[in-house]
């Protein structure tokens, strides 16, 4: 299987997370509104690795 080249790191919806270390390899995907937690009053965006990928990739800086 070929390695995908359109990874989260280069996606318009990806936001790098520096909260844990300065060489972050994870971030959040802001493609959709945050997911609500039924038993809690909080919500969250999915955490993804920079080399993850999905079928909804859009070039960073491209149309949202």
C-alpha positions as CSV (number, residue, x, y, z in Angstrom):
1,X,0.0,0.0,0.0
2,X,1.3,3.4,-0.9
3,X,2.0,6.0,1.8
4,X,-0.5,8.8,1.7
5,X,1.0,12.2,1.0
6,X,-2.0,14.3,2.1
7,X,-1.5,14.1,5.8
8,X,-3.0,16.0,8.7
9,X,0.1,18.1,9.1
10,X,-0.5,19.8,5.8
11,X,-4.3,20.0,6.1
12,X,-6.3,23.2,6.3
13,X,-8.3,21.9,9.3
14,X,-5.3,20.7,11.4
15,X,-4.0,22.7,14.4
16,X,-0.7,21.6,15.9
17,X,-0.7,21.1,19.7
18,X,2.3,22.4,21.5
19,X,0.8,22.0,25.0
20,X,2.9,18.9,25.9
21,X,6.2,19.5,24.2
22,X,7.9,21.8,21.7
23,X,8.4,19.0,19.1
24,X,4.7,18.3,18.8
25,X,3.6,15.4,16.6
26,X,-0.1,15.6,17.4
27,X,-2.8,18.2,17.0
28,X,-6.5,18.6,16.6
29,X,-8.8,18.3,13.6
30,X,-11.2,21.1,13.2
31,X,-13.1,19.8,10.2
32,X,-16.3,19.5,12.1
33,X,-17.7,21.0,15.4
34,X,-16.3,19.5,18.6
35,X,-17.7,16.2,19.8
36,X,-19.9,16.5,22.9
37,X,-19.4,14.1,25.8
38,X,-22.8,12.9,26.9
39,X,-21.9,12.3,30.6
40,X,-20.0,15.6,30.8
41,X,-20.5,19.2,30.0
42,X,-17.4,19.5,27.8
43,X,-16.6,18.8,24.2
44,X,-13.5,18.2,22.2
45,X,-12.0,18.1,18.7
46,X,-10.4,14.8,17.7
47,X,-6.7,14.4,18.4
48,X,-4.7,13.3,15.4
49,X,-1.1,12.6,14.6
50,X,0.7,14.7,12.0
51,X,1.1,11.7,9.7
52,X,-2.6,10.6,9.9
53,X,-4.8,11.1,7.0
54,X,-8.5,11.0,6.0
55,X,-10.7,11.4,2.9
56,X,-11.6,15.0,3.7
57,X,-8.1,16.5,3.3
58,X,-7.9,20.1,2.0
59,X,-4.7,21.9,1.3
60,X,-3.6,24.2,4.1
61,X,-4.7,27.8,3.2
62,X,-7.3,26.4,0.7
63,X,-11.0,27.0,0.8
64,X,-12.8,25.7,3.9
